[in-house]
Amino acid sequence: MVGPLGLLLGVMVTAADVGDRAAAHILLEQVAAAHHRLARDFERRIASAEETIYWSMAALMTRRLVRPHRGRG
């Protein structure tokens, strides 16, 4: 499991006969116990939630445009 920045929060390896749903439930409990700051962002309006997503993507795309890409050019 990774966080919003793509950093590893938890790993769980199971036997082949353990279902993903059961393993995910256990992993989520372990990660929630270890990382107390994990929380949902509650918005009062749908529009403000959408604006936050657009703002985040604009910042991400801008950073990618500014950084030089290795192996290109």
Backbone bond lengths (Angstrom), bond angles and torsions (degrees), N, CA, C in turn:
res aa  C-N    CA-C-N  psi(-1)  N-CA   C-N-CA  omega(-1)  CA-C   N-CA-C  phi
1 M - - - 1.433 - - 1.522 107.74 -
2 V 1.325 116.03 136.21 1.458 121.91 178.43 1.510 110.07 -119.60
3 G 1.318 115.88 155.53 1.449 122.09 177.80 1.514 111.25 -88.10
4 P 1.329 117.12 -173.78 1.462 120.79 -177.00 1.520 114.34 -63.49
5 L 1.336 117.80 -21.86 1.455 120.66 178.44 1.520 112.16 -93.61
6 G 1.329 117.05 2.51 1.447 121.00 -179.46 1.516 113.47 83.73
7 L 1.329 117.24 10.36 1.458 121.45 178.98 1.518 109.64 -85.25
8 L 1.305 116.07 143.76 1.453 122.09 -176.49 1.526 110.74 -69.38
9 L 1.337 116.31 127.31 1.458 122.28 176.86 1.520 111.99 -106.16
10 G 1.313 117.19 -32.30 1.448 120.10 -179.22 1.515 111.81 -168.09
11 V 1.349 114.95 154.10 1.458 121.97 179.18 1.519 107.64 -135.25
12 M 1.329 116.92 142.81 1.452 120.94 176.48 1.523 108.62 -142.85
13 V 1.313 115.69 122.88 1.456 121.89 176.91 1.523 106.62 -109.02
14 T 1.324 115.94 130.12 1.463 120.40 -177.05 1.523 110.12 -126.95
15 A 1.310 114.52 168.64 1.462 120.35 173.97 1.521 109.09 -68.83
16 A 1.304 116.81 160.90 1.466 121.66 -176.67 1.523 112.47 -64.05
17 D 1.328 117.99 -25.46 1.458 119.76 -176.83 1.533 113.40 -88.25
18 V 1.340 118.02 4.19 1.465 121.67 176.66 1.523 108.06 -93.10
19 G 1.316 116.41 126.63 1.460 121.00 -178.75 1.517 113.00 -73.00
20 D 1.323 115.97 153.32 1.460 121.45 179.55 1.522 111.88 -60.37
21 R 1.316 116.70 -38.53 1.467 120.43 -178.38 1.523 111.20 -62.16
22 A 1.319 117.21 -45.96 1.461 121.41 -179.76 1.527 110.67 -65.54
23 A 1.328 116.73 -43.55 1.463 120.62 -179.98 1.526 111.11 -65.68
24 A 1.316 117.41 -40.59 1.461 121.08 -179.89 1.525 110.92 -63.55
25 H 1.302 117.14 -38.73 1.466 121.19 179.29 1.534 110.31 -61.22
26 I 1.312 116.62 -45.20 1.466 121.19 179.45 1.526 110.44 -66.80
27 L 1.339 117.05 -44.67 1.462 121.12 -179.32 1.523 111.31 -62.94
28 L 1.313 117.76 -41.54 1.462 120.73 178.71 1.518 111.22 -61.63
29 E 1.331 117.54 -41.59 1.463 120.72 178.10 1.523 110.79 -62.91
30 Q 1.330 117.48 -42.35 1.460 121.38 -179.67 1.528 111.50 -65.71
31 V 1.316 116.94 -43.18 1.468 120.53 -179.32 1.521 110.26 -68.08
32 A 1.329 117.86 -40.87 1.465 120.67 178.72 1.522 111.47 -63.12
33 A 1.338 116.68 -37.10 1.463 120.16 178.34 1.525 111.84 -69.81
34 A 1.323 117.13 -34.85 1.462 121.31 -177.44 1.526 113.09 -81.52
35 H 1.321 117.85 -29.46 1.467 122.52 -175.83 1.517 108.76 -121.13
36 H 1.340 115.77 88.83 1.468 120.80 -175.16 1.510 113.75 -70.33
37 R 1.342 119.59 -17.50 1.477 121.29 -176.72 1.508 112.07 -82.67
38 L 1.364 117.48 -6.53 1.461 118.94 177.70 1.523 108.77 -64.35
39 A 1.296 116.90 123.07 1.460 121.16 -178.99 1.513 109.11 -152.26
40 R 1.285 115.11 159.18 1.469 120.23 175.67 1.505 109.60 -84.27
41 D 1.290 115.91 152.78 1.451 121.82 176.09 1.519 106.89 -99.04
42 F 1.315 116.09 107.94 1.451 120.32 -176.75 1.521 109.69 -91.56
43 E 1.304 116.19 123.23 1.461 121.98 179.21 1.526 109.05 -108.70
44 R 1.301 115.68 147.58 1.467 119.75 179.53 1.535 111.97 -82.05
45 R 1.334 115.32 -29.93 1.461 118.85 -178.86 1.517 109.54 -126.56
46 I 1.316 116.10 146.98 1.460 121.04 177.70 1.518 110.21 -63.19
47 A 1.312 116.87 -38.20 1.464 120.75 -178.07 1.531 111.30 -60.88
48 S 1.325 117.49 -39.77 1.466 118.60 -179.46 1.526 111.21 -69.47
49 A 1.331 117.79 -32.93 1.463 120.72 176.12 1.529 110.06 -66.46
50 E 1.327 117.06 -42.15 1.461 121.03 178.19 1.528 110.98 -65.24
51 E 1.320 117.14 -39.39 1.458 120.68 179.12 1.525 110.98 -63.17
52 T 1.316 116.99 -38.49 1.458 120.80 178.23 1.518 110.93 -63.16
53 I 1.319 117.13 -40.49 1.460 121.29 178.63 1.530 110.63 -65.40
54 Y 1.331 116.77 -45.28 1.467 120.20 178.18 1.528 111.00 -61.82
55 W 1.324 117.28 -43.03 1.458 121.64 179.40 1.523 110.59 -61.24
56 S 1.325 117.09 -45.30 1.462 121.43 179.63 1.521 111.52 -62.18
57 M 1.316 117.24 -43.83 1.467 120.41 -179.89 1.523 111.24 -67.62
58 A 1.317 117.64 -36.84 1.463 120.26 177.60 1.526 110.12 -63.53
59 A 1.327 117.36 -41.34 1.464 120.81 178.16 1.528 110.54 -64.97
60 L 1.321 117.13 -41.91 1.457 121.31 179.87 1.529 111.05 -64.31
61 M 1.330 116.84 -46.28 1.464 120.07 -179.71 1.525 111.42 -65.14
62 T 1.329 117.45 -37.90 1.461 121.08 178.78 1.520 110.54 -62.93
63 R 1.342 117.27 -44.32 1.465 120.47 178.07 1.523 111.22 -61.77
64 R 1.316 116.73 -39.65 1.469 119.44 179.94 1.518 112.08 -68.82
65 L 1.320 117.78 -33.09 1.459 120.65 177.78 1.521 112.16 -71.50
66 V 1.317 117.30 -34.07 1.461 121.92 -176.09 1.523 111.39 -77.32
67 R 1.320 118.13 -37.96 1.462 121.74 -178.39 1.523 110.62 -72.53
68 P 1.327 116.95 135.92 1.469 119.11 174.99 1.522 109.76 -72.36
69 H 1.313 115.88 140.57 1.459 121.42 179.46 1.515 110.12 -91.38
70 R 1.301 116.99 132.60 1.469 121.39 177.03 1.513 109.16 -76.16
71 G 1.306 115.55 143.04 1.447 120.52 176.07 1.518 114.52 83.14
72 R 1.312 116.69 0.09 1.479 119.62 178.15 1.511 108.71 -113.79
73 G 1.303 114.74 152.21 1.452 120.45 172.96 1.433 112.80 86.26
